Structure formats: structure tokens, C-alpha cells
Amino acid sequence: MRIISPLFCLISPVTAYTLVHEFSGQTFFNGWDFFDGYDPTTYGDTTYLNQAEAQAAHLAYVDSNSGHAFIRVDNTTNVPDQQKRNTIEIFTHEFYPVGSVFILDAVHIPWGCSVWPSFWTRGENWPYGGEIDIIEYANLMGFNQMALHTSAGCTHTTPQSQVGQTLEPNCNATSGAGCTVAEKKPNSYGPGFASAGGGVWATQFDVSGIYIWFWSRPDVPPSLSLANTTIDPASWGPPSASYPASSCDIGSHFAAQQLVMDIQLCGAFGNPTYNNTCGPGSCYDLSVRGPGSPTYDNAYFEISYVRVFGTGNATSSNSSTSTTGTATATKSGSPTATHSAPASGGDNTSGSAPGLSQPFALFSVVGLLLLGSAVL
């Protein structure tokens, strides 16, 4: 019998959501664009391939037997010094409004030294349109963390209904790293996630707040199956991350959101945390350059489906985001930043990456050192 938290019921009223979009099977990549080229906003050591290149390199494809979608880092190329490694970033054509729920069912998520994967959402005008980080971690940190990135005026107060551990309460991306929550449930990352058969994330983007759930495969609610075209988040129990509107007005800080999935290497998150679990040494030198195997053998998403649900009055809108060069809204990229990352490889840590400023890098290092067994 599932016990529903009375407090959670108060902040997230019972609402039935109906299926709006489903990305699964042989048509999984329909409705997504591929970022094409180098993205300087996170100082990573990757080149993102367009769809034709990705398919030719077998880095983005649907397996004909399982019907699962794969998004991978190149693990077959011997990358010369000062060159970057090929990988993938995809983002939906559609932007989904307040009154939406996003579901990701995955069998495998990327992990390994230098690997920085994300499944997240963004508004067109960052950070004023907001950002929701659903999956994000780097190197071998051992747990997933969730976050919001907004303009000034949004904070995170930890409600009793939240299962995860709050790391940073300030969501203002113009002066910090956003308000982050560490997942405390087991198997939210890496080998543990895969050995448990994967799992499911659900994100409710609601006027009452933003709530993120994670379930390892044995604990996934029966309501989250392909047979169901309606869902009710009020039946899911306490979320891993809870961002109630009482301390962050959703309508003021979030516009319609576009779904994004990518795998970055090193960069503004991976570089400063590399030595905690993978070093000592240079993230680029020890991981990116040279042979791709075995370093990147586990650097891939294997996805059963992504589904978007909405309320009766919620409608999606088309994106005007370009598929070539830097996207209109980029991963934690500041619209006022003037930094530019070198086009060649190497650890680009001499300056602060746009939007992922020095406080973010410092916080990542300090947070990893302090959390330890408290999170794991």
C-alpha cells in the first residue's frame, strides 16, 4: 500500500494529466533536433554531431530488437592531442507549458571518468525562462543531482515532503550555481542504475511548484507504463526534489520548457570535480584524448521512452531554436557572458564558463567532499 504524504497533497493538488507526446521505438528521434558543432558555453571537450553524422557514426540510433533509443559518446576513435571527441545533444522541437509532466524511462545512463550527462529543460530566454535539471552528474560522483536555474528572486526551502538532500537554496543563476538537491535513493547513477534494470524519472512542471521523482526499476509505480495515457502525480508519494511555488513563483521565473538530452565531457562541471573520483591529473589528458575504449564504453543513454503529459488547457509551442551553432538557450549559459572557449582540446579551466561561474565549480568540489556517505 502506497502512503501519500499529507503535506505533498497540500502543495500538489490531485490533477489528471493526459498524454501529449511520446518519443519511443523506431520513431523516437522524430520531434528532436541535433545540436551541430562545438558548444563553448560549458567549456567541454566534445563536438556534437548533426543527425546525419550521428547516425553514420552509430552514436544516435534505435535498436531494432529492443526498440530502445541509444545516444552515445564515440568510444572507437583514437582522439589526437588537442582534438575533441564526438558526442550528441538533442532537443525537442516543442516547448511545453506550465501544466506538464515529463517522464523518462531509461535502462542505462552514461557514466565514467570525464562523463557529464544531462537530461534537462530550458526556456528560450535563459535564465529568465528558467531551467530544470532532472539528471546531472559528472565523473564518478555516485549520485544524481537535480536543480533549478532562474533569474533573481527564486529560492528553495526544503519541504518535509522532499526525499533528497538540499545542497544549495539559491536558484539565481546570475549569481550562483542554482538550487541543487542530491538524490538519496540508491541506484540513481552509473553501474547501480544499470544493474537494477534502470529506472524512471518524472518531473511535474506545475503552477504549485516543480517536483522531481526517481524510482529504481523495482519501485516504478504501475501507473507509469505505456498502457496508461493518463497519470496522477498525487499518487506517487514524496518527490526526490520539491520546489514549491511558496518560495519560487513558477509563473514569474519559468516560461514553456524545451526538453534537452546531452553528454558532455570534462567542461565546467567535469574538470573541477575530476580529481575527486578520477584523478589526479588532467580530465582531457587522462580521459578524452587517446583510445575511446574502455573509458567510454558505458557513456551512453539507453532509453525506453520519453513521454510528455499535459492538463486539458496545456498546449505546446514550436521552437525557433537553430540546429546549427549555439542554440538559443544553452546548458546553464549566461546571456550576458562574454567568455569564449578555445576550439581545441584540453582542460579549459583558466576562466569561468558562461553561466557556470566559479562559484559553481567551487560548490561542486566542496559539495562532493562534504556529502560522502550522507548522500550515498
Secondary structure, 3 states (H helix, E strand, C coil): CCCCCHHHHHHCCCCCEEEEEEEEHHHCCCCEEECCECCHHHCECEEECCHHHHHHCCCEEECCCCCCEEEECCCCCCECCCCCEEECEEEEEEEECCCEEEEEEEEECCCCCCEEEEEEEECCCCCCCCEEEEEECCCCCCCCEEEEEECCCCECCCCCCCCCEECCCECECCCCCCEEEECCCCCCCHHHHHHCCCEEEEEEEECCEEEEEEEEHHHCCCCCCCCCCEECHHHCCCCCEEEECCCCCHHHHCCCEEEEEEEEEEHHHHHHHHHHHCCCCCHHHHHHCECCCCCCCCCEEEEEEEEEEECCCCCCEECCCCCCCCCCCCCCCCCCCCCCCCCCCCCCCCCCECCECHHHHHHHHHHHHHHHHHCC
